[in-house]
Amino acid sequence: MATASSSGLSSVLHGGVDTIVARATPAGRGALAVIRVSGPETAAVAQRVCPEVDTGSGWRAGLATLRGASGETLETAVVVAFPGPRSYTGEDMLEVTLHGSPYLVEAVIDAFVAAGARRAGPGEFTRRAVANGKLDLVQAEAVQDLIRADVAWQVRLAREQLAGTLSRRFAEVRSALVCLLASLEASLDFAERDVVVEPGVLERQHDRCRGLVEELLATASAGARIRDGVRVVILGGPNTGKSTLFNNLCGSERAIVSPHPGTTRDVLEAELDLEGVRMVIQDTAGLRSGGDEVEKEGRRRAVGAAASAAVVLLLWPTDAGEGEEAPETPSGVAVLRVRSKADLAAGDPLNDGWLAVSCYTGEGLEALRERLVRLVAGEIADLGGEVAIAERHRRALEQAMTELEACDLSRPELAAEGVRWALRAVQEMTGEVDSDEVLDGVFSAFCIGK
């Protein structure tokens, strides 16, 4: 195990003295595949596998013949050398683009291994980039988020974080904590000389630290929405058009639609991409009294789903009888009130603040989608790229906040210790604290070639 350090960034790195090789494109058959090589012996390894490549000049693509351990020709490929430190990992690197035959890719990787490289572990290229100061840990997580992103908002936030937007906010928090810690330790030193640090200074610094952590912590809910999707539950009485709306939003017949009440007994779920926002839409059983045990269980699940949702679409039909009331919604959940079956309205349209929708004529459906996206994406848009998107970020920020809230400035020695723990929590987020457990947790989910 080696420890690498650059620009004040320190990180535990397993096998950093080795030269590693892996496929950087997805496994399976394809038109092209990319193989990556990185490490101190890249030039020596390349000399054995593709001796035509001038690894010293670098950053130029050229055709080269790839040869196996016995000197046999394996493939003619496009090879680019990236001399360190101007490479993704900060080390000497090689990228080979060849035809995507799984057999051929494995044969070339075996040739690099025979030439002195070893197969890379999950995320090892990015882990080396962190160790060599090319990325911090937040940016490394953004690499994985960008790979996994399947809607526009996830891509946008991942790119912002890869560019360092969130890292700069964490650096601001770290700087404020360092200032507070310095003032607390100075007050201890000065106390021995009968010099007192003005109490107002400590209080202002402490308040600033709490404010910065609190601001970032407040973005965690938006981060969870981006990461996991916004959970939207369709709630209403029997035969209010919940399943029809669910199918319309999904664009397919996912739920059974019937004029008989109680058709939907369980919670049905589908993932959608609405205007670049990932949403998890749930259809639920109709809320009414009575029914058999299965229907009662369906209602219990519907209420439970609504309580844990980010948004509830409350449906109430236009042709509801007089005296009937819409079901109650859980507190603390955003609610979009929708008048379904608008095509059955008698006389003038209702002007009760509800959005009139008809899945039969299409009335109001586009407005519903727009309101839904505006409701769930507005908060994200306002935050720019400064979103604590990972669960690890939230836990670390909560730990830092707990330590700051427990600080008693009248007892500077104990307060300083609390600030040290808060500072450690913040530094772990960006990788400034050597921790095998933290690094292993981040990189274990990466693909091999990244």
N, C-alpha and C positions, 0 to 999 in steps of 0.2 A: 504493500500500500504506500502511495506517495501523496504528499500534501502539496498542492500547487497554490500559488498566491500571485495576484496581479491587481494593481491599482487599489490596494487596500482590501481586496476581496480574497477571502481564504476559504478553501473548501476541501473536504476529504475526497480523494480520488483514488479508486481502486485500479491498479494496473496501469497507471499513467505512463510508465516507462515502456510499455508494450506498443507495438504497432497493430492496429485492429482493422478488420475488414468485415463488411456486411453489405447485403443488398439494401438499397435505399428506396426502392419502389415496391409496391405490394407483391406478395407472393402470388404465384400463378402464371398462366400464360398471357403474354401480351406482345404488342408490336416491338416495344423497347423496354429495356431494364437498365437501371443505374446501380453500379457498385461503387461503394466508397471505401477508401483506405486512408487511415490517419495515424500518425505517430512519428517518432524520431527516426525510424528505419524505413520510412516511405520510399525514399530515393533508392535505397539498396534493394528493397522488395520489387520496385518498379523495374529496376535494371534486369532482374531475372525474368519477369513476366512480360514486359513490353520495353525492351532495351532501346527502341527507337525514340522513346519519349525523353525530351530534355526537361527534367524536373526542376532544373535551376532557373530557367527563364520564366516559366509559369504563366498562367492565365491566358493560354492560347490553346484552342481546340485543334487537334490534329488526328489523322488516322494512324493507327498503330496495329501491328500484329501481336496478338496475345498468345503466349506459348505456355504449355504445360510443364510439369516438373521434368519430363524427359525431353523437352525441347520441341515437342509436336505442336503444330499450329492448331489453335482452338477457335480463333475468331479474328476478324478485322473490326476494330472498334474505334469510336471517338474517345480520345483520352485528353483530360485537362488536368494539369498540375497546379496546385495552389500552395506555393511556399509559405510557411508560417513566418510571422504571425498573422499575415493577411489572408486568413482562411476562416472557415466557419468555426473550427475547433481551436484556432490559434496555433495549431501544429502544422507541419507539412502534411498536405492532403493530396489525394488523387481521386478523380471521379471518372469512371469508365461507363460509357453508354454503348450497349450492345443489343443484339436481337434478344427478344424476351422469352426464348425457350427455357423452361425450368431446368432442363438437363444442362444446357449450355451455361446458364448462370452459375449453377452449382460447380461445374467443372472449372470455371474461371476463379470462383472463390477458393476452391481447393488448390488451384495453382498459386494464389497469393499466400495461402496458409503454408504450402510447401516451401514457398520462398522466404518465410520467416514471420508472417503476420499470424494473428490469432483471430478467431471469430469474436465479434463484438457482442456485448450484452445489451439488454434493452436500454435505449436512451443514452448509450455510452458516448456517442459523438457529442450530444448536447451537454452531457455531464462534463465533458472535457472543456467545452466552450465556457461553462460556468467557472470551472477551476482555473482557466487561463484568462479570466476577466473579460471575455467577449460578450457574455450575457450575465445578468444576475439571475437568481432563482425565480423571481416573478416573471422575467422575460422567458425563461426556459419553460415555465408552465404555459405561457402564451403560445409557444411553439406547438405544444401538444393540443391546446385549445383550437389553434388554427387548423391543425390536421383534422381534428374531429368535427369542426364546425359544419353544420348542414343548413343553416339559415343565415340571412344577411347580417342580422344583429350580432350573432356569434362571431362571424368573420370580422366585422367592424371593430368590436371590442378587443378581439385577440390581436389585431394589427396595431391598435392603439397601445396595448400593453407591451407588445413586442418592441414598439418604438420607445418604450420607457416612460410612458405617461404615468402609470401607477407607481412605478419605481421612484419617480421623483417625489411623489406624495409621501411614500414611505421614508425617503431620505429626509424630507422636511420634518417628519415626526421624530426620526432618529436625532436630527440636529437639535430639536427642541428639548428632547430628553437629555442629551449630552449637556446642554446649557444648564438645565435644572440640576443635574447631578453635580456639575462643577460648582454651582452656587452652594449646594448643600455641603459639599466637602470643604469648600472654602470657609463656610460658616463654622465648621468644626475646627479648622486650623486657626481661624481668627479668634475664636472663643478663648483659645489658650493664651492669646496675646491681648485679651480684653477688648477686641474689636468685633463689633456685631454687624452682620449683614442685615441691611434694612429688610424687615419682614415683608413689606409690600413687594419687593423684588421677587422673593420666593413665591409669593401668592400669585403674582402675575404670570410667572413662568409655569407654575403648576397648572393654572387655569388654561394657559395656551396649550400645554401638552394634552390635557383632558379634552379640550375643544377639538384639536386635530384628530385625536383617536376617535372621538365621538362622531365626527364628520365621516370618517372612513367606515366606521362600523355601521353607520346608517345606510351605507350603500350595499350592505351584505344581502339584503332582501332582493334588491335588483339583480345582484350577482347570481343569486339562486335562480331567479327567473330566467336569466340568460342561459345559465348552465343546464338547468333541468327542464325548462319550459314553463310557461304560465298555465296554471291549472284553472280551467273554466268549466263550471258545472251548470248544466241546464236544469232548472228546478221549476216545478209547477204541479198543478193538479192533474188528474187523469184526463186524457184526450184534449190536452191544451196545445198539442202540436210539437211536443218536445222531440220525439223521435224523428218527425219529419224535418224539423230544423237541424237536428244532428246530422241526418243524411245529407241535407243540403250543404252544410258547412264542410262535410267530409268529401262531397262530390261523388258519393257512391251509396248504395243501399246497404248500410252497415247494420241498421236497427230495423226490426220488424214493425211495420206500421199497420194498425188495425183500429177500427171504430170501437172495438170492445175495450172498456177500461181495464187497467191492470195487465196489459200485454207485456210491458217492460217490468221485469222483476229484479234484475240485477243492474249493476253499474257497468255501462258500456263505455269504452275509451278509445280514442283515436288521436294521433298526433297530426297537427296541421302546421303549415307555413303560411301565415297571413301577413303579407307585406313585410317579409323578412323577419317576423317574430315567430318563434317556436311556441306553439300552444298545444296543450293536452286537453281536449274537449271530452266531457263526460255526460252521457245521457243517463237519466235516473228514473226510478219508479215514480208514478204519480202520487202526490200527497193527498190522502183522503182517509177518513175514519172507516173502520170495518175491514172486510176482506179476510182471507184465510191467513194461516201462519206464514206462508211463503211471501204473500204480499206485504205483511207487516214487516218481515225481515228486509224486504226491498225498500220500504219506506225508511227503516232505520239506517240502512246503508246510504240512502239518498241524503238524509240529514247529515250523516257523518261526512260524506263527500263534500257537501256544501260548506260545512264548518272549516274544512281544511283547504278550501279553494282560495285562489287569489281574486277571482271574479265569479259572481253568480249571475247567470242570465235567467231572470225571473219571468216566466211566461204566464200570461193571463189572457184568455180568449176574449175577443171583441164581443162574441155572442153570449157571454156569461150572464146568467140570470140575475135579476135584481135581488139584492140582499147577500149575494155570494161575495166572499172576500178572498183576495189572493193570499197564498200561504206566507207565513212570516219567514224572514231570512235571518241567518246568523249575524250577530253583531261583529263588527270589525272586518267585514268582508265587503269589497266593492260590489255594488249591485247595478246591473243594467236592466231596467224594467221594460218589458216588451209586451205589447198587445198583439197576440198571435191571431191568425185567421181574419186579417183585416178585410179580406174580400167579402166577408159575411156581415160587415157593418151595415146597419140599417140607418138611412138618412145621412146627416152630416158626419164627417169624421170626428172621433172623440178628441177633445183637446184637454187631456188630463196629464200631460207631461210624459206619458209613456210613448215609446217608439212603436208605431204601427207597422206590422210585418205580415206579409202573406207569402208563404212558400208556394202557393198555387199560382199567383200572378207575378211573383217576384218583387212586389212592392216592399220597400224598406230594407231589403236584404243587403244592398250595397251600403246603405247608411249604417246598418247594424255592424257590418264588418269594419267600417271606418271608425265608428265609436269604440269598438272593442280594441282595435289596434291603438287608437289614440289614448285609451285608458291605460293600457299595459305598457306602451312604449314611451309615453311622455316622460315618465320618471327616468327611464334609461337614457333617453336623448339628452335630458338636462345635465346628466352627470358626465358627458363626454366619455373619456377613457378611464376616468378615475373611479373604477368600480372594483371592490374587493370580491372578485368573482369566484375564487376557490374557497372551499370549506376550510382549508388550512389557514387562509387569511382571516376568516371570521374568528376562528378559535384563538389565533395569536392576538388579534385585536382585543378580544374579550379578556384575555389574560392580562394584557397591558392595562386595560381600563380598570380591572379589578385591583391591580397593584397601585395604580394612581389614586383610586378612590380610597384605598386604605392608608394612604400617606398622611401622617400627622406631622405637619411642618414644625410644630413646636418641639418635636423630638427628631432633630435632623439626622442623627446616626441611623435610626430605624427607617426614616423616610428615604435616606440615600440607598439603603439596601432594597427597598421596594422599587425605587426607580431603576436600580441595576437590573432587577428581574423584568421590569417592563421593557427596558432597553434590549435585553436579551431576546425577548419575544419578538420585538420588531426586527432585530437583526437576523433572526432565524428565517423570517419571511423572504429576505433578499439573499440569504446564503452567506452572511458574514460571520456566522457561528459554525464552527466545525461540528457536524452532527451526522453520523452515519444514518441514524434512524430517519431524520428529516429528508436527507438526500435519497435514501433508498425508497422512501414513500413517494417522492415526487417522480423519480425516473422509472420505477417498476412498471408503470402503466404505458411507457413509451414503446413504440415499435422498435425492432432491432436496429434498423438502419438509420435511426434518428438519434 
